[in-house]
Amino acid sequence: MLFNGNEKKIYSTDNPDEVLLHFTDVMTCYHNVKRAKLVNKGKLTSQISALLLKYLSDAGINTHFIAQVGERDQLCRRVTNLPIVFVARNRVAGDMERRFRWEGGERLPITVIDMYLNDGKLGDPLVNDYHIMALGIMTQEELNEVHAIILKANDLISGLCSDAGLELVDLQLEFGRTADGTIIISDEISPDTCRFWDKDTGTRLDKDRFRHDMSDVIASYAKVLECLSKSGTGMSN
């Protein structure tokens, strides 16, 4: 075991350039203040993430995803994670709603990219390009490249969701460096990390249901997987 997290565990493999990601049924929020174990959550998040990462890879975007292994495990390229969380926002929700006291759900005139230092002890502070460069995490050229990848990924997944009867409210992405220094998308893309709403009703189908003590968390995740599986990605559950 290389990493023993609440929601994911990472294991080494016989190939030093590959790892195995295991998705658990644990769900947490508010820096682990709230947590629960929800049966089948790990299977759903793994399969949704595999579907979306493969979709991006097929579109020419480099990700760490190699293959789905069983129901809740993924074989992935080994990377050194960059300690920055990027969020592409299409509507006002979550942290943006609180910071600016904007109306929740309002559609933004442009996609906004927020960046956070991935450090729970510091409260995951909001950072900008200059902070990231000053910390020696990425260069301006690398940041420009990553911003372009984020916007492309956001457009691709937004389109896929629209075809599936869903709306991508925001997209969280993390990146890592491979052994040769290439920066690629790492970690998961799922309702645990992104916001998915029903396109017609606006019903939330993501971790906000757990955050705000709403019912049917697992049923909502299952609906996301079902919709995406029927949307022409070439994958099914």
N, C-alpha and C positions, 0 to 999 in steps of 0.2 A: 504494500500500500504506500502510495506517494502522498496522498492527501485524504484526510478523513473529515469530510464536511458533513453538515446536517442533511443537505439535500442531494449531494453528490459525493461519491468516493472515486478516487483515481488510482489505478493500479498499473504497475509496469508490465511489460510483455517481454517476450523473447527478442523482440526487435527494439533496440534502444531508441529508435526514432518514432515509436508508436506507444500509445497508452490505451487503457480500457477505462471508459467512464461508466460508472454504475449509478443509476438514478434511484434514489430511495423514495419512500412514501411520506417522508417528513416534509412538512410545510412550515416555513417561518416567515416572520416579518417584524418590522420595528427592531432590527438588530437582535433578533432571537428573543425579544421580550414575549412575543406571542408565538406559540408553536403548537403543532398537532400532527398526528399521524393519520393520513387519509388513504385508505386502501385503494390501490391501483394508480395513485397519483404519479408515481415514478414511471410506470409503463406509459402513461399518457404523455408526460412531458418528454420522455425519451423519444417516443415515436413522432410527436409533433416537431420536435427540434430536428430529428433526422430528416424528416420530410422537407423542412424549410432550408436546412443547410445544403441538402442535396440539390434543391431547386436553385439556390444561389451558385453552387459549384457548377451546375450544368449551364448556367448563364455566364460563366467565365469569371466568377468571383472566387478567389482563393479562400477556403475555409479549412479548419482542422479535421472535418468529418471525412471518414473513410467508408465506414459501413455500419449498419445496424447489426448487432449481434444478440439474437434472442429478443425478448420483449422490452428489456429495460437497460441494455448495455450498448455502448457504442465504441467501435475502434476508431481512434483519432490520431492525428499527427501530434507528436510531442512538441510543445512550445514552451517558451519562457513568457509567462503572462505579463503584459504591461499593466501597471496598477491604475488604469484609467477606465472608468465606465462611461460610455458614450450613449446618449439617448436622443434619437431623432423624434421630434414631437410634431404631430400633425394637428392635434387638437389640444386644448388646455386641459390638463388633468394632473393629479398628484402634486408633486413638488412645485410645478409651475403655477398651479392654482393657488397654493399657499403663499408663494413668494410675492406674486404680483396682485393677489386678491382679484384675479380675473374670474369671470364666470366659467365654471366648470363645463367642459364639453364644447366650448366655443372653437370653431375652426380657425386655425391660424392662417394668415395670408401667405406665409412661406413656411417651409419646414425649418424648425429651429433645432439646432444641435446643442444640447447641454453636455458638459463634461464634468465628471466628479472624480476626485482622488479616491481610489478604492481602499479606504482606511477607516474601519469601523471605530477605532479608538478616537479618531478625530471627527467622527460623525459624517464621514464621506463628503468633505467640503466641495462646493462648486469651484471649479478652476477654469482658467482660460489658457490660450496658447502660450502666453508668456510664462505662466506658472509652470506649465509642463516642460517648456524648454529650460527654465531656470533650474528645475529639479533634475535635469539631465535624462528625462524619460524618453523624449522624442525630439527630433529636429523639426524645424518649420516645414521642410520638404516632406518629411514623413507625415506630419499632421495634415498637410494639404492632400496627400495621397489618401489618408484615412478618411478625411471628410468626403472626398469624392466617392470612395467605396460605400460609406454610410448612406449618402444620398441615392446612389444607384440601388443599393440593397433595399432602401426604404421604398423606392419607386416600384421595384420588382415585387416585393412582398405585398405592398398596398394593392397592386393590380391583381395579384393572385387572390388576395382576400376578397376584393370586390367581386371577382368572378365566382367566389365561393359563398357569397351572401354575408360576408363579414366586413368589418372595417378595422384597419390597423390604426389605432389612436396614437400609439407611440411604439418605437422599436429600440430596444436596448441591445447594444453590441459591445463585446469586449474583444481585444486583439492580443496576439502573442507573436513572438519571434521564433521562427524555426532555427535549426542549427546553422543554416547559412545566412541568417539575419533577415530573411524575408518576413514581412509583417502580414499576418493573415487573421481572419476572423476566428476566434476561439470561443469556448463556452457554449451555452445553449441559446436557442431562440424559441421561446415557448410562452404560454400564459403565465408562467411563474415570473418572467422577466419583462414581458411586453403586455400592452393592453389591446385586447380584441373585443370589439362590440358587435352585436348583431346589426347588420347593415340597415335593416328595416325598422327594428324596434328600439335600437340603442341599448338593449340589454347587455350588461357587462358579463363577459365570459372568461374572466381572468382572475388573477390573485386578489384583485380588489374585492371579490366576493368573500374571501377569507379575511382580508383586512377589516372590512366593514360589517362582519358578522352576518353576511347574507347566506342564504341556503344554496344547496345544489352546486357546490364547488366542483365536485368530480363530474357531475352531469354536464356542467358547462364546458369543462376541459374536453370531455368526450365529444361534445357537439363541435368544438373547434376542429378536432381531429377528423371527425366524420365529414365536415364541410370541406376541409382542405384535401382530404383523400379523394373527393369526388370532383375536384376542380381542374383536373387535367395535368397533374404533376407526374403521373406515371407510377405513383405509389399508392398503396392501400393499407388499411389496418388489418 
